[in-house]
């Protein structure tokens, strides 16, 4: 039997520590712990260690408010520079 550590394929990450979650999302460690405290983000405990599941971290990021266009809507197709909107010159 091949030892898992000798495997050539990378293992799929299933949890992050709060520090790793902060780095992965671009948020701070403090913000991650606040989200856990405010029950926005679910974490698991293993002894003193705090673990955040990958899917839960992605769900939390998707739950944050959006700005600009609504998520899921296609971006507006830019008009060629020669085209003018008649409302622009009313």
C-alpha positions in Angstrom: 0.0 0.0 0.0 1.3 3.4 -1.0 1.8 5.9 1.9 -0.4 8.9 1.5 2.5 11.3 2.0 4.4 9.7 -0.9 1.5 10.3 -3.3 2.3 12.6 -6.3 -1.2 14.2 -6.4 -1.9 17.1 -4.1 -4.5 16.5 -1.3 -7.7 18.5 -1.5 -7.9 21.0 1.3 -11.0 20.5 3.4 -10.4 22.9 6.4 -8.5 26.1 7.2 -7.3 27.6 10.4 -8.7 31.2 11.0 -5.3 32.6 10.0 -5.3 30.6 6.7 -9.0 31.5 6.1 -8.0 35.2 6.5 -5.2 34.8 4.0 -7.4 32.9 1.6 -10.2 35.5 1.7 -8.1 38.7 2.0 -9.9 39.4 5.4 -8.2 39.8 8.7 -7.9 37.2 11.5 -10.0 39.5 13.6 -12.8 39.7 10.9 -12.8 35.9 10.7 -13.3 35.5 14.5 -15.9 38.2 14.5 -17.9 36.4 11.8 -17.7 33.2 13.9 -18.8 35.1 17.0 -21.7 36.7 15.2 -22.7 33.3 13.8 -22.1 34.5 10.2 -19.4 31.8 9.7 -19.6 28.3 11.3 -16.4 26.9 12.7 -15.5 23.5 14.3 -13.4 22.9 17.4 -10.8 20.1 17.8 -9.5 20.7 21.3 -8.2 24.2 21.3 -7.9 24.4 17.5 -10.5 26.2 15.4 -11.2 24.8 11.9 -13.3 26.3 9.1 -14.5 24.0 6.4 -13.6 25.1 2.8 -17.2 25.0 1.7 -18.4 27.0 4.7 -15.7 29.6 4.0 -16.8 29.9 0.4 -20.5 30.1 1.5 -19.7 33.0 3.9 -17.9 34.9 1.2 -20.8 34.5 -1.2 -23.2 35.7 1.6 -21.4 39.1 1.8 -23.2 42.0 0.2 -22.5 42.7 -3.4 -21.8 46.1 -5.0 -22.0 47.0 -8.6 -24.0 44.6 -10.8 -26.0 41.8 -9.1 -24.1 38.6 -8.8 -25.1 36.2 -11.6 -26.1 38.9 -14.0 -24.0 39.3 -17.1 -21.9 42.4 -17.4 -23.3 45.1 -19.6 -21.9 44.8 -23.2 -20.1 48.0 -24.0 -21.4 49.9 -27.0 -18.9 50.7 -29.8 -17.5 54.2 -29.4 -19.4 55.6 -32.4 -22.8 54.6 -31.1 -24.7 57.1 -29.1 -27.6 56.7 -26.9 -30.4 59.0 -28.0 -31.2 59.8 -24.4 -27.7 61.2 -23.9 -28.6 64.1 -26.3 -32.2 64.9 -25.5 
